[in-house]
Amino acid sequence: FSALDTKVQMMQNVHLAPETDEDDLYSGYNDYNPTYDTEELENDTAFQQAVRTNHGRRPPITAKIPSTAVTRPVATGYGSKTSLTSSMGRPVTGAIQDGVTRPMTAVRAAGFTKAALRGSAFDPLGQSRGPAPPLETKNEDSPEEKIRQLEKKVNELVEESCIANSCGDLKLALEKAKDAGRKERVLVRQREQVTTPENINLDLTYSVLFNLASQYSANEMYAEALNTYQVIVKNKMFINAGRLKVNMGNIYLKQRNYSKAIKFYRMALDQIPSVHKEMRIKIMQNIGVTFIKTGQYSDAINSFEHIMSMAPNLKAGFNLILSYFAVGDREKMKKAFQKLIAVPLEIDEDDKYISPSDDPHTNLVIEAIKNDHLRQMERERKAMAEKYIMTAAKLIAPVIETSFAVGYDWCVEVVKASQYVELANDLEINKAITYLRQKDFNQAIETLKMFEKKDSRVKSAAATNLSFLYYLENDFAQASSYADLAVNSDRYNPSALTNKGNTVFANGDYEKAAEFYKEALRNDSSCTEALYNIGLTYKKLNRLDEALDCFLKLHAILRNSAQVLYQIANVYELMEDPNQAIEWLMQLISVVPTDSRALSKLGELYDSEGDKSQAFQYYYESYRYFPNIEVIEWLGAYIISTLWKKVLQHFWRFSEMNLAQLPTQVKWQLMVASCFRRSGNYQKALDTYKDIHRKFPENVECNLGLRFLVRLCTDIGLKEVQEYATKLKRLEKMKEIKEQRIKSGRDGPGGSRGKREGSAGSDSGQNCSANSKGEQLSAKLRALPGTNEPYESSSHKEIDASYVDPLGPQVERPKTAAKKRLEEDDFADEELGDDLLPE
């Protein structure tokens, strides 16, 4: 009966849900069951008892097993008493608690009762409880947050240092790297204080030190860079730090400490595993280059031979040829050249970039990849390969055979059998250029003529060189013919167009020459020869503004070209702007300080401006480097004029002193007049000679002054010349009569009379003295020309230099060169056609 009673009792506690409740399935969703109130668990004795014993862990009791715990009421904190069917206190389905019936789970969802409509709304997300509380703010003063911010700052400084280095600002990059190093050390100390040393960020420390060492090396502070690298290498906590010994070896190589460079390269090579094949090859290549610098060619050959056997590349092959060339091994040079030719380029063929069909999609793709970065890299690699091969061929061709021609022929045959077939023609052209350097023009012409039947590109290059050769030989007809051939073969060849313009220029057709130069510039704006020549053409056409524009553009390209600087100065001189001409000539002599032509031109400009002292300085500098007739004449005239001006002051003073003491002494006055005449002041000399003749008309010494007076009047065209000539004849006649008397007195028996006359003459004072001096000069005065003889016919060697002309022969003043317009420009025209050979 006990089991039956229990079952009846259980059925009494079960209440079926009424049918009216089926329409409201979500009622009672917000009802609160005090059973789940966790705040009053401390006051719930049953719960505390269950916690202290194993009561709460008993298995649930079924209806077949009677138990006293089934009917035992459980007291809650709210005082309600509910019969529980399990040891966990779970209410029985259908039981009534606090007036709320627990729904049947099989009929409707638990917790949704009709009682929910009585005072609560549907709020499954709990929005009625209001907004969520704000998040807790980070404590920026905490040590962890400070460490995090400092680490972020260090990373930013490292990035800024790398960016500054890539932009070329090495000084700023070094400052950022140093700042990052200081902050990183502060970060390490803070981490050691807060956490254990194992939590230090080694990657950050490594990157900071490595960047600092790199910036030291970039700024050529090699000692500091080596010290920083040593700190990294010696720290065993850094993984693969031994690879940085390559960088240390590079620094020693820059310092030319080759033994240490090789040592560190080998140490790095030992620490790099064999799986890193490319890195090991690069280090071995550095070792080989270092051996070449030390002159250990056999060791270098071993390194490069190993590289060419393991992973051949262009640089190693070229260096191997250089090493064999240094030791003079002809056969090995040939083998090394063949190995260099066989190095694969690993680039796509040009046919890939040619559209095989008219498909617009395919054409768009080909157009997009025709000039992308990969294509540019392929072009650079091919250009580098051609440069190495051409340089190696030009190096070994003269030594691998008995003559350079045979050596070139061998290189051409090897190149023709390789993937670089197009280089064979370039080698043939280089062969012709080698003939030119050896002054063998006939062989050069014969070699170049062989290309007349080749393809257009090679034909154009050969014809361009032939045109240039004939132009240098002044054979303008042949030069024009080959220039036409070069232009017809390749209309876009700027060198061919420039040579054609040169031939037209030589024939005097400047307008047509300018058109060819313009076309060359349209095809290649960097053709400096065409730009220079068109400037000369505009100068010939007197279009000075356009010529100046051309030379200024060329000066922006060739900053230190002496020819361009001279042309700019010359154009300014033709434009009558001497100040600008002087400024550009000053720039010219800063580039070529020993150019005598530029120095003399500066002296000429300063002379035209009236600055004689500056003119003398530059004329004298020009004379020092290259004595020129015009320069010597100017210097002589300047020195004489300057000397006479200085001497004139002394002679004038002496003449005044003598006039005061000896009124009849005319020696110093004649010297003053001579200074005026020799310094070029002919009017002053004429006035002085007139004054002397007026004061001493019958003085024998004044005859010479009268003679110069006649010459000056003749040169100037004065009417008094006849008067002075008559007086000069009369005085000469008187001299002859006196000389005859003296001679007859000496030869005749009247020697005593002559003696008496001589003794009587001793009482005549100054006149006797003057007459005696006149007698001494009588023989020399006979050699002076007559009044009708020209000035140049006088013989200066017959004049007593100590008395009449103490200052030596007169030097004519040259005409001022700056007043003459330049009729031709040899300096400029001889440069036409220079550098037209293809590079």
C-alpha positions in Angstrom: 0.0 0.0 0.0 2.8 2.4 0.6 3.7 2.4 -3.1 0.1 3.0 -4.1 -0.3 5.8 -1.6 2.8 7.4 -2.9 1.6 7.2 -6.5 -1.8 8.7 -5.5 -0.1 11.5 -3.7 2.1 12.2 -6.7 -0.9 12.4 -9.0 -2.6 14.9 -6.7 0.3 17.3 -7.2 0.1 17.0 -10.9 -2.2 19.6 -12.6 -2.9 19.4 -16.2 -2.7 22.6 -18.2 -6.2 23.8 -19.1 -7.1 23.9 -22.8 -7.5 27.7 -22.7 -3.8 28.0 -22.1 -2.9 26.6 -25.5 -3.5 30.0 -27.2 -0.9 31.8 -25.1 2.3 29.7 -25.4 4.7 32.5 -24.1 2.8 33.5 -20.9 4.8 33.4 -17.7 8.1 33.8 -19.4 9.3 36.5 -16.9 7.9 34.8 -13.8 10.5 34.4 -11.1 10.9 31.1 -9.3 12.3 31.6 -5.8 14.0 28.2 -6.1 16.7 29.7 -8.3 17.4 32.6 -6.0 21.1 32.3 -5.2 21.3 35.3 -2.9 19.5 33.4 -0.1 21.4 30.1 -0.4 23.4 30.9 2.8 20.1 31.0 4.8 18.7 27.8 3.2 19.3 25.1 5.7 18.5 22.3 3.3 21.0 23.5 0.8 23.7 24.0 3.4 23.0 20.4 4.7 23.3 19.1 1.2 26.6 20.9 0.7 28.0 19.5 4.0 26.9 15.9 3.3 26.5 13.6 0.5 22.8 14.2 0.5 22.9 16.3 -2.6 24.9 13.7 -4.5 22.3 10.9 -4.1 20.8 9.4 -7.2 17.2 10.4 -8.0 14.5 8.2 -6.5 12.0 6.5 -8.7 8.4 5.6 -7.9 9.2 2.0 -7.4 11.6 2.7 -4.5 9.8 4.3 -1.6 11.8 6.9 0.2 11.2 9.2 3.0 12.8 12.0 1.1 10.0 12.1 -1.4 7.4 13.5 0.8 9.7 15.6 3.0 9.0 19.3 2.5 11.9 21.6 1.8 11.8 24.9 3.6 13.1 27.8 1.4 14.1 31.3 2.4 10.6 32.5 1.4 8.9 30.1 3.7 7.2 28.0 0.9 7.0 24.3 1.2 7.2 22.3 -2.0 7.4 18.6 -2.3 10.5 17.5 -4.3 10.8 14.3 -6.2 14.6 14.4 -6.4 17.5 15.0 -4.1 18.4 18.2 -6.0 15.1 19.9 -5.1 13.8 20.1 -8.7 10.0 20.7 -8.6 7.9 18.0 -10.1 6.3 18.7 -13.4 2.8 20.0 -12.9 3.5 21.0 -9.3 2.2 24.3 -8.0 4.7 26.8 -6.5 3.6 30.1 -5.2 0.4 29.9 -7.1 2.1 29.3 -10.4 1.7 26.0 -12.1 4.8 24.5 -13.7 3.8 23.6 -17.2 4.1 20.1 -18.7 7.3 20.1 -20.7 5.8 17.8 -23.3 2.9 20.1 -23.9 4.5 23.6 -23.9 7.8 25.3 -23.2 8.9 25.6 -19.6 8.7 29.0 -18.1 6.0 30.4 -20.4 2.8 30.8 -18.4 -0.3 32.9 -18.7 0.7 34.7 -15.5 3.3 36.6 -17.5 0.6 38.8 -19.0 -0.3 40.2 -15.6 2.5 42.6 -15.1 5.5 42.0 -17.4 6.2 42.5 -21.1 8.0 40.3 -23.6 11.7 41.1 -23.3 13.9 38.2 -24.2 17.1 40.3 -24.6 16.7 42.0 -21.2 16.6 45.5 -22.7 14.3 46.7 -19.9 17.2 46.5 -17.5 18.8 49.6 -19.1 22.1 50.1 -20.9 25.1 48.0 -20.1 27.6 49.5 -17.6 30.6 51.2 -19.2 33.8 49.3 -19.8 36.6 49.7 -17.3 39.2 52.3 -18.4 42.7 51.2 -18.9 45.1 52.3 -16.3 47.8 54.1 -18.3 50.0 54.4 -15.3 50.4 50.7 -15.0 53.9 49.3 -15.7 52.5 46.9 -18.4 50.9 49.7 -20.3 54.0 51.9 -20.1 56.1 49.0 -21.5 53.6 48.4 -24.3 53.7 52.1 -25.3 57.5 52.2 -25.2 57.8 49.1 -27.4 55.5 50.7 -29.9 57.6 53.9 -30.0 60.8 51.9 -30.5 59.3 50.1 -33.5 58.2 53.4 -35.0 61.7 54.8 -34.7 63.2 51.8 -36.4 60.7 52.2 -39.3 61.4 55.9 -39.6 65.1 55.3 -39.7 64.8 52.8 -42.5 62.5 55.2 -44.5 65.0 58.0 -44.1 67.8 55.8 -45.3 65.8 54.8 -48.4 65.1 58.5 -49.1 68.9 59.3 -48.9 68.8 61.2 -45.7 71.6 59.2 -44.0 72.1 61.7 -41.2 68.5 61.6 -40.1 68.4 57.8 -40.4 71.4 57.5 -38.0 69.8 59.9 -35.5 66.6 57.8 -35.5 68.5 54.6 -35.1 70.4 56.0 -32.1 67.2 57.2 -30.5 65.6 53.8 -31.0 68.7 52.2 -29.4 68.4 54.5 -26.3 64.7 53.8 -25.9 65.2 50.1 -26.3 67.7 50.0 -23.5 65.2 51.8 -21.2 62.6 49.2 -22.3 64.8 46.3 -21.3 65.4 47.8 -17.9 61.7 48.3 -17.2 60.9 44.8 -18.3 63.6 43.4 -16.0 61.9 45.3 -13.1 58.4 44.1 -13.9 58.8 40.7 -15.3 61.3 37.9 -15.5 64.3 38.3 -18.0 62.8 35.5 -20.1 60.0 37.8 -21.3 62.4 40.3 -23.0 61.7 40.8 -26.7 64.9 39.6 -28.3 63.6 40.2 -31.8 63.1 43.9 -31.1 66.6 44.1 -29.6 68.1 42.4 -32.7 66.3 44.7 -35.1 67.4 47.8 -33.2 71.0 46.8 -33.1 71.1 45.6 -36.7 69.5 48.8 -38.0 72.0 50.9 -35.9 74.9 49.0 -37.4 73.6 49.4 -40.9 73.2 53.2 -40.4 76.7 53.5 -39.0 78.0 51.7 -42.1 75.9 53.9 -44.5 77.4 57.0 -42.9 81.0 55.5 -43.2 81.4 55.3 -39.4 83.0 51.9 -39.8 84.5 51.5 -36.3 81.1 52.1 -34.6 79.4 49.7 -37.1 81.9 47.0 -36.4 81.4 47.4 -32.6 77.7 47.1 -33.0 78.0 44.0 -35.2 80.3 42.5 -32.6 77.6 43.0 -29.9 75.1 41.1 -32.1 77.5 38.3 -33.1 78.7 37.6 -29.6 75.2 37.3 -28.1 74.4 33.6 -28.2 70.7 34.3 -27.7 70.4 35.7 -31.3 69.7 33.0 -33.8 71.7 33.0 -37.0 73.6 36.1 -35.9 76.8 34.6 -37.5 75.5 35.6 -40.9 76.2 39.2 -40.1 79.9 38.5 -40.3 79.4 39.0 -44.1 78.6 42.6 -43.4 81.6 42.9 -41.2 83.7 41.5 -44.1 82.2 44.1 -46.4 83.2 46.9 -44.0 86.8 45.5 -43.9 86.8 45.4 -47.7 85.8 49.1 -47.9 88.6 49.8 -45.4 91.0 47.9 -47.7 91.8 45.5 -44.9 91.7 42.5 -47.2 93.0 39.9 -44.9 90.4 40.5 -42.3 87.7 40.7 -45.0 88.6 37.2 -46.2 88.7 36.0 -42.6 85.2 37.1 -41.8 83.9 36.0 -45.2 85.2 32.5 -44.5 83.7 32.5 -40.9 80.3 33.5 -42.3 80.6 30.8 -45.0 81.3 28.2 -42.3 78.2 29.2 -40.3 75.8 29.1 -43.3 74.4 25.6 -44.0 74.7 24.1 -47.4 71.0 24.3 -48.1 71.4 28.1 -48.5 73.2 27.7 -51.8 72.6 31.1 -53.2 74.0 32.8 -50.1 77.1 30.7 -50.1 77.7 31.5 -53.8 77.5 35.2 -53.1 80.0 35.0 -50.2 82.4 33.0 -52.3 82.1 35.6 -55.0 83.1 38.3 -52.4 86.1 36.1 -51.4 87.2 35.9 -55.1 86.9 39.7 -55.6 89.0 40.2 -52.5 91.6 37.9 -53.7 91.8 39.9 -57.0 92.3 43.1 -55.0 95.2 41.5 -53.1 96.7 40.2 -56.3 96.2 36.5 -55.3 94.9 35.6 -58.8 95.3 31.8 -58.4 93.1 31.8 -55.2 90.6 34.0 -57.0 90.6 31.6 -60.0 89.8 28.7 -57.6 86.8 30.6 -56.1 85.4 31.6 -59.5 85.9 28.2 -61.0 83.9 26.7 -58.2 81.1 29.2 -58.7 81.0 28.5 -62.4 80.8 24.8 -61.8 78.1 25.1 -59.1 75.9 28.0 -60.2 77.3 30.0 -63.1 76.5 33.7 -63.4 77.7 36.6 -65.4 79.7 38.4 -62.7 81.7 35.3 -61.7 82.4 34.5 -65.4 83.6 38.0 -66.1 85.8 38.0 -63.0 87.2 34.7 -64.0 88.2 36.1 -67.4 89.9 39.1 -65.6 91.9 36.7 -63.4 93.1 34.6 -66.3 94.0 37.8 -68.2 96.0 38.9 -65.2 98.0 35.7 -65.2 98.3 35.7 -69.0 96.8 32.3 -69.7 95.5 32.5 -73.2 93.8 29.1 -73.4 92.1 29.5 -70.1 90.9 33.0 -71.3 89.2 31.3 -74.3 87.6 28.7 -72.1 86.4 31.3 -69.6 84.9 33.4 -72.4 83.1 30.3 -73.7 81.7 29.7 -70.2 80.6 33.3 -70.0 78.8 33.0 -73.3 77.0 29.8 -72.1 75.6 31.4 -68.9 71.7 31.2 -69.3 69.9 34.5 -69.1 66.6 33.0 -68.0 64.5 35.6 -69.8 61.6 35.4 -72.2 62.2 35.8 -75.9 61.0 39.0 -77.6 58.5 36.9 -79.7 56.4 36.6 -76.5 55.5 40.3 -76.7 54.3 40.1 -80.3 50.6 39.5 -80.8 50.0 36.4 -82.8 46.4 37.3 -83.7 44.0 40.2 -83.8 42.3 39.2 -80.6 41.7 42.5 -78.7 41.9 40.8 -75.3 45.3 39.2 -76.1 46.5 42.5 -77.5 45.6 44.3 -74.3 47.4 41.7 -72.2 50.5 42.0 -74.4 50.4 45.8 -74.3 50.2 45.7 -70.5 53.2 43.4 -70.0 55.3 44.9 -72.8 56.8 47.4 -70.4 56.0 46.2 -66.9 58.6 45.8 -64.2 59.4 42.2 -65.1 60.1 43.3 -68.7 62.3 46.1 -67.5 64.2 43.7 -65.3 64.7 41.4 -68.3 66.0 44.2 -70.4 68.5 45.3 -67.7 69.7 41.7 -67.3 70.2 41.4 -71.1 72.0 44.7 -71.3 74.3 43.7 -68.4 75.1 40.4 -70.2 75.9 42.2 -73.4 78.1 44.7 -71.6 80.1 41.9 -69.9 80.5 40.0 -73.1 81.6 43.0 -75.2 84.0 44.2 -72.5 85.5 40.7 -72.2 85.9 40.4 -75.9 87.6 43.8 -76.3 89.9 42.8 -73.4 91.1 39.4 -74.6 91.0 39.9 -78.4 94.4 41.6 -78.6 96.2 39.0 -76.5 94.6 35.5 -77.2 96.1 35.5 -80.8 99.1 36.8 -82.6 97.2 40.0 -83.6 94.1 41.8 -82.4 92.3 41.2 -85.7 92.6 37.4 -85.4 91.6 37.6 -81.8 88.5 39.6 -82.8 87.7 37.1 -85.5 87.8 34.3 -82.9 85.5 36.2 -80.5 83.1 36.9 -83.4 82.9 33.2 -84.3 82.2 32.2 -80.7 79.5 34.8 -80.3 77.8 33.9 -83.6 77.4 30.3 -82.3 75.8 31.5 -79.0 72.5 33.1 -78.0 74.1 36.5 -78.5 74.2 36.5 -82.3 73.4 40.2 -82.6 76.6 41.1 -80.7 78.8 39.7 -83.5 78.2 42.8 -85.7 78.9 45.1 -82.7 82.2 43.3 -82.3 83.1 43.9 -85.9 82.4 47.6 -85.5 84.6 47.7 -82.4 87.3 46.0 -84.5 87.1 49.0 -86.9 87.2 51.4 -84.0 90.4 49.7 -82.8 91.9 50.2 -86.2 91.1 53.9 -85.8 92.8 54.1 -82.5 95.9 52.6 -84.1 95.7 55.2 -86.8 95.1 52.5 -89.4 92.3 54.4 -91.3 92.4 52.3 -94.4 91.7 49.0 -92.5 89.0 50.8 -90.5 87.3 51.9 -93.7 87.6 48.5 -95.2 86.1 46.9 -92.2 83.2 49.3 -92.0 82.4 48.9 -95.7 81.7 45.2 -95.2 78.5 46.2 -93.4 76.9 47.9 -96.4 75.0 44.7 -97.2 74.1 43.8 -93.7 70.8 44.6 -91.9 69.6 48.2 -91.6 70.7 48.7 -87.9 74.3 47.5 -88.5 74.5 49.3 -91.9 73.4 52.6 -90.3 76.0 52.3 -87.5 78.8 51.5 -90.0 77.8 54.2 -92.4 77.7 56.7 -89.6 81.3 55.9 -88.7 82.4 56.1 -92.3 80.7 59.5 -92.7 82.6 60.7 -89.6 85.9 59.4 -90.9 85.5 61.1 -94.3 84.4 64.3 -92.5 87.6 64.3 -90.5 89.6 63.9 -93.7 87.7 66.9 -95.2 86.3 64.6 -97.9 82.8 66.2 -97.6 81.4 64.5 -100.7 82.1 61.0 -99.3 81.0 62.1 -95.9 77.7 63.3 -97.3 77.2 60.1 -99.3 77.7 57.8 -96.3 75.6 60.1 -94.1 72.7 59.7 -96.6 73.2 55.9 -96.5 73.1 55.9 -92.7 69.9 58.1 -92.7 68.2 56.0 -95.3 69.0 52.8 -93.4 67.8 54.2 -90.1 65.8 57.4 -90.2 65.7 57.6 -86.4 69.5 57.4 -85.9 70.5 60.7 -84.3 74.2 60.3 -85.0 73.5 59.8 -88.7 71.4 62.9 -88.8 74.0 64.9 -86.9 76.7 63.8 -89.4 74.5 64.7 -92.3 74.0 68.1 -90.7 77.7 68.5 -90.4 78.3 67.9 -94.1 75.7 70.5 -95.0 77.2 72.9 -92.4 80.6 72.5 -94.0 79.1 73.5 -97.4 77.7 76.7 -95.9 74.0 75.8 -96.0 73.3 76.7 -92.4 69.5 76.6 -92.6 69.4 73.1 -93.9 72.0 72.0 -91.4 69.8 73.4 -88.6 66.9 71.2 -89.9 68.9 68.0 -89.7 70.1 68.9 -86.1 66.5 69.6 -85.1 65.4 66.2 -86.5 68.2 64.5 -84.6 66.9 66.2 -81.4 63.4 65.1 -82.1 64.5 61.5 -82.3 66.8 61.7 -79.3 66.5 64.7 -77.0 69.7 63.7 -75.2 71.9 64.1 -78.3 74.2 66.7 -77.0 76.2 66.9 -80.2 73.2 68.0 -82.2 72.3 70.6 -79.6 75.8 72.0 -79.6 76.0 72.1 -83.4 72.6 73.8 -83.8 73.9 76.5 -81.4 76.9 77.0 -83.7 74.5 77.1 -86.7 72.4 79.8 -85.1 75.5 81.8 -84.3 76.6 81.7 -88.0 73.1 82.9 -88.9 73.5 85.7 -86.4 70.4 84.5 -84.5 72.2 85.1 -81.2 69.2 84.7 -78.9 68.4 81.2 -80.2 72.1 80.3 -80.1 72.3 81.4 -76.5 69.2 79.3 -75.6 70.8 76.2 -77.1 74.0 76.6 -75.2 72.2 77.4 -71.9 70.2 74.2 -72.3 73.4 72.3 -73.1 75.0 73.8 -70.0 72.1 72.4 -67.9 73.0 69.0 -69.2 76.8 69.3 -69.2 77.6 71.5 -66.2 81.4 71.5 -66.5 81.9 71.5 -70.3 84.6 74.0 -71.2 83.4 74.2 -74.8 79.8 75.1 -73.8 81.1 77.8 -71.3 83.3 79.3 -74.0 80.4 79.5 -76.5 78.1 81.2 -74.0 80.8 83.8 -73.2 81.4 84.3 -76.9 77.7 84.8 -77.7 77.5 87.4 -74.9 80.5 89.1 -76.4 78.8 89.2 -79.8 75.7 90.6 -78.1 77.9 93.4 -76.8 77.4 92.4 -73.1 81.0 92.3 -71.9 80.1 91.9 -68.2 78.2 88.6 -68.8 81.0 87.5 -71.1 83.6 88.1 -68.4 81.4 86.2 -65.9 81.1 83.1 -68.1 84.8 83.2 -68.9 85.6 83.3 -65.2 83.6 80.0 -64.9 85.5 78.6 -67.8 89.0 79.3 -66.3 87.7 77.6 -63.1 87.2 74.5 -65.1 90.3 74.8 -67.3 92.7 77.2 -65.5 95.5 76.7 -68.0 93.6 77.6 -71.2 95.7 80.4 -72.7 93.0 81.4 -75.2 90.4 81.9 -72.4 92.9 83.9 -70.4 93.8 86.1 -73.3 90.1 86.6 -74.1 89.6 87.8 -70.5 92.5 90.2 -70.9 91.0 91.5 -74.1 87.6 92.2 -72.5 89.1 93.9 -69.5 91.3 96.0 -71.9 88.2 97.1 -73.8 86.5 98.0 -70.5 89.5 100.2 -69.6 90.8 98.0 -66.7 94.4 97.8 -67.8 95.7 96.2 -64.5 93.2 93.3 -64.8 94.0 93.0 -68.5 97.7 92.8 -67.8 97.1 90.1 -65.2 95.2 87.8 -67.5 97.4 88.5 -70.5 100.5 87.7 -68.4 98.9 84.4 -67.3 98.1 83.5 -70.9 101.7 84.3 -71.8 103.0 82.0 -69.0 101.0 79.0 -70.4 101.4 79.6 -74.1 103.4 82.6 -75.6 101.3 84.1 -78.3 102.4 86.9 -80.7 99.4 89.0 -80.0 99.7 88.6 -76.3 103.4 89.5 -76.4 102.7 92.6 -78.4 100.1 93.8 -75.9 102.3 93.0 -73.0 105.3 94.9 -74.6 103.2 97.9 -75.4 101.7 97.9 -71.9 105.0 97.6 -70.1 106.6 100.3 -72.3 103.8 102.7 -71.8 103.8 102.1 -68.1 107.6 102.3 -67.9 107.7 105.6 -69.8 105.1 107.1 -67.6 107.2 106.3 -64.6 110.5 107.4 -66.1 108.9 110.5 -67.5 108.4 111.9 -64.0 112.2 111.5 -63.2 113.3 113.0 -66.5 111.0 116.0 -66.1 112.4 116.6 -62.7 116.0 116.3 -64.0 115.3 118.7 -66.9 113.9 121.4 -64.5 117.0 121.0 -62.3 119.4 121.3 -65.3 117.5 124.3 -66.7 118.0 126.1 -63.4 121.7 125.2 -63.2 122.7 125.0 -66.9 120.3 126.9 -69.1 121.9 125.6 -72.3 121.7 121.9 -71.4 119.0 120.2 -73.5 119.8 116.6 -72.8 117.0 115.9 -70.3 114.5 117.9 -72.2 115.1 115.7 -75.2 114.7 112.6 -73.0 111.3 114.0 -71.8 110.2 114.4 -75.4 111.4 110.9 -76.3 109.4 109.5 -73.4 106.3 111.2 -74.7 106.9 109.9 -78.1 107.6 106.3 -77.0 104.6 106.2 -74.7 102.3 107.1 -77.7 101.6 110.6 -76.6 102.6 112.1 -80.0 100.9 115.5 -79.5 102.8 116.1 -76.2 106.0 115.0 -77.8 105.5 117.4 -80.7 104.8 120.3 -78.4 108.0 119.5 -76.4 110.1 119.3 -79.5 108.8 122.6 -80.7 109.5 124.2 -77.3 113.1 122.8 -77.4 113.6 124.2 -81.0 112.3 127.6 -80.0 114.7 127.8 -77.1 117.8 126.4 -78.8 117.4 127.0 -82.5 121.1 126.9 -83.3 122.2 124.2 -80.8 123.8 121.2 -82.5 122.2 118.8 -80.0 118.8 120.1 -81.0 119.3 118.8 -84.6 118.1 115.4 -83.5 115.1 116.9 -81.9 114.5 118.8 -85.1 114.7 115.6 -87.1 112.0 113.9 -84.9 110.0 117.1 -85.2 110.0 116.7 -89.0 109.0 113.1 -88.7 106.1 113.8 -86.3 104.8 116.6 -88.4 105.0 114.3 -91.5 103.1 111.5 -89.7 100.5 113.9 -88.3 100.2 115.9 -91.5 101.0 119.3 -90.2 101.9 122.2 -92.6 105.0 123.2 -90.6 106.9 120.2 -91.9 108.4 122.2 -94.8 109.7 124.9 -92.5 111.3 122.4 -90.1 112.8 120.5 -93.0 114.4 123.6 -94.4 115.9 124.5 -91.0 117.2 120.9 -90.6 118.9 121.1 -94.0 120.5 124.5 -93.1 121.9 123.1 -89.8 123.2 120.0 -91.5 125.0 122.2 -94.1 126.6 124.2 -91.3 127.8 121.0 -89.7 129.4 119.8 -92.9 131.3 123.1 -93.3 132.6 122.9 -89.7 133.7 119.4 -90.1 135.6 120.2 -93.3 137.4 123.0 -91.6 138.4 120.9 -88.7 139.6 118.1 -91.0 141.6 120.5 -93.2 143.1 122.1 -90.1 144.3 118.7 -88.9 145.7 117.6 -92.2 147.4 121.0 -93.3 150.6 122.6 -92.1 148.7 125.0 -90.0 148.7 122.6 -87.1 149.9 125.3 -84.7 147.1 127.5 -85.9 144.7 124.8 -85.2 146.3 124.5 -81.8 146.0 128.2 -81.2 142.4 128.1 -82.3 141.8 125.2 -79.9 143.5 127.1 -77.0 141.5 130.2 -77.9 138.3 128.2 -78.0 138.9 127.1 -74.5 137.9 130.6 -73.4 134.5 130.4 -75.1 132.8 128.7 -72.2 129.7 126.6 -72.6 129.3 127.2 -76.4 132.7 125.6 -76.9 131.7 122.7 -74.8 128.5 122.3 -76.9 130.5 122.6 -80.1 133.0 120.0 -79.0 130.1 117.6 -78.3 128.6 118.4 -81.6 132.0 117.6 -83.3 132.0 114.2 -81.5 128.5 113.4 -83.0 129.2 114.8 -86.4 130.1 111.4 -87.9 127.0 109.7 -86.4 124.7 112.5 -87.5 125.7 111.9 -91.1 123.9 108.6 -91.0 120.5 110.3 -90.2 118.1 110.4 -93.2 117.3 113.5 -95.2 114.0 115.3 -95.1 112.6 113.4 -98.0 113.5 109.9 -96.6 110.8 107.9 -94.7 110.9 107.5 -90.9 111.5 103.8 -91.0 114.7 104.2 -93.1 116.7 105.6 -90.1 119.2 103.2 -88.6 118.8 103.2 -84.8 122.1 101.5 -84.3 123.9 104.6 -85.6 122.4 106.8 -82.8 124.2 107.2 -79.6 121.9 105.6 -77.1 123.6 107.1 -74.2 122.9 110.6 -75.4 120.1 110.9 -77.9 117.8 108.0 -77.3 118.6 106.4 -73.9 115.5 104.3 -73.7 116.0 101.9 -76.6 114.1 101.5 -79.9 110.4 102.5 -80.1 107.8 99.7 -80.0 104.6 100.3 -81.8 101.4 100.0 -79.8 99.2 97.2 -81.2 95.7 97.8 -82.1 93.1 96.9 -79.4 92.0 93.3 -80.2 88.6 93.8 -78.4 87.6 96.4 -81.0 87.8 93.8 -83.8 84.8 91.5 -84.4 85.7 87.8 -84.4 85.7 86.8 -88.1 85.9 83.1 -87.4 85.6 80.8 -84.4 88.2 78.1 -84.7 87.7 76.9 -81.2 84.0 76.2 -81.8 84.2 74.9 -85.4 86.8 72.4 -84.8 84.4 70.6 -82.4 81.8 69.9 -85.1 81.1 66.3 -85.3 82.9 65.3 -82.2 81.8 62.2 -80.3 79.6 61.0 -83.1 80.9 57.4 -83.0 78.3 55.1 -81.5 79.0 54.0 -78.0 
